[in-house]
Structure formats: structure tokens, C-alpha cells
Amino acid sequence: MSLQLPPPSDAGQREAQREAQRESGRRAVLALVPDATVQYHYTAALNGFAAMLTPAEVKRLRASPLVARVAPGTEDQFNGGGTHNTAAPRPQH
């Protein structure tokens, strides 16, 4: 059986363009800290990542106009009772 999908709608094309812009932004920010150990990429609720960073990397990210916020690692509680640990700073070498 052969299946042909309809062409993407204007809304679908706009969403694909927005996702491409978000991905481009993620790459640009990660290029500022190429040695960072990325633990998670966030794409659904926000555009960002969790990573192990040195104090110098934190300073570099905070100084960048590409970055809206840099926050320390936290432990978050979820509705199901589980926890999720985000990255804490890594030691400077």
C-alpha cells in the first residue's frame, strides 16, 4: 500500500520554522560552553538545557544576550512523587 501525506499547512510550516529557530538558538548557546556536560535538553515547556558548568561557563552564559536565565541545580518534585535533579555547577579545573 502506498500512502501520500498532504503538504504541510501554513500553521505546520510556521511551527517547523519556529522549531528550526529554537534549535539554532540552542546550538548558538551551547557553542558558548563547548566543554559543558549536557544532561538534558528541554524543548516542550521551555527552550533550554541542564548542564554541568564551571563558574567561568556560568559567567559566560549570563553575559550572553542569547540567554534569558541561568539557574543553579535544583531538585524538583513531580505529581507522581518522583524527583528530578537538575545540574549543579561542576568544579573549575
C-alpha positions as CSV (number, residue, x, y, z in Angstrom):
1,M,0.0,0.0,0.0
2,S,1.2,3.5,-0.8
3,L,0.4,6.5,1.3
4,Q,0.9,10.1,0.4
5,L,0.5,12.8,3.0
6,P,-0.9,16.2,2.2
7,P,1.5,19.1,2.1
8,P,2.1,20.8,5.4
9,S,-0.4,23.5,6.2
10,D,0.7,27.1,6.7
11,A,0.5,26.5,10.5
12,G,2.6,23.4,10.2
13,Q,5.2,25.3,8.2
14,R,5.3,28.1,10.7
15,E,5.8,25.7,13.6
16,A,8.6,23.9,11.7
17,Q,10.3,27.3,11.2
18,R,9.9,28.2,14.9
19,E,11.4,24.9,15.9
20,A,14.3,25.4,13.5
21,Q,14.9,28.8,15.1
22,R,14.8,27.3,18.6
23,E,17.3,24.6,17.6
24,S,19.5,27.2,16.1
25,G,19.4,29.2,19.3
26,R,20.2,26.1,21.4
27,R,23.2,25.4,19.2
28,A,24.4,29.0,19.5
29,V,24.2,29.0,23.3
30,L,25.9,25.6,23.6
31,A,28.7,26.9,21.4
32,L,29.5,29.3,24.2
33,V,30.2,26.4,26.5
34,P,31.6,23.6,24.2
35,D,33.1,21.6,27.1
36,A,29.9,21.5,29.2
37,T,28.4,18.1,30.0
38,V,24.8,18.5,28.9
39,Q,22.4,16.3,30.9
40,Y,19.0,17.3,29.5
41,H,17.5,19.3,26.6
42,Y,14.2,21.0,27.4
43,T,12.0,21.6,24.4
44,A,8.4,21.3,25.4
45,A,7.8,23.9,28.1
46,L,10.9,26.0,27.5
47,N,13.9,26.2,25.3
48,G,17.0,25.3,27.2
49,F,19.2,22.6,28.8
50,A,20.7,21.4,32.0
51,A,24.4,21.0,32.1
52,M,27.4,20.7,34.4
53,L,29.1,24.1,34.2
54,T,32.2,25.7,35.7
55,P,31.9,29.1,37.3
56,A,33.6,30.6,34.2
57,E,31.0,29.0,31.9
58,V,28.1,30.3,34.1
59,K,29.6,33.8,33.8
60,R,29.9,33.5,30.0
61,L,26.3,32.3,29.6
62,R,24.9,35.0,31.9
63,A,26.8,37.7,29.9
64,S,25.3,36.4,26.6
65,P,22.2,38.2,25.1
66,L,21.2,34.8,23.8
67,V,20.5,33.5,27.3
68,A,17.4,34.6,29.3
69,R,18.3,32.9,32.6
70,V,20.9,30.7,34.2
71,A,19.8,29.0,37.4
72,P,21.6,26.6,39.8
73,G,20.8,23.0,40.0
74,T,17.6,22.0,41.9
75,E,15.6,19.0,42.9
76,D,12.0,19.2,41.6
77,Q,9.1,17.2,42.8
78,F,6.6,15.7,40.3
79,N,3.0,14.8,40.8
80,G,3.7,11.1,40.8
81,G,6.0,11.6,43.8
82,G,9.3,11.2,41.9
83,T,12.1,13.6,41.9
84,H,14.3,15.1,39.2
85,N,17.7,16.5,39.9
86,T,19.0,19.2,37.5
87,A,22.6,20.0,37.1
88,A,24.7,21.6,39.8
89,P,27.9,23.6,39.0
90,R,30.9,21.5,38.3
91,P,34.3,22.3,39.8
92,Q,36.7,24.6,38.0
93,H,39.8,22.9,36.6
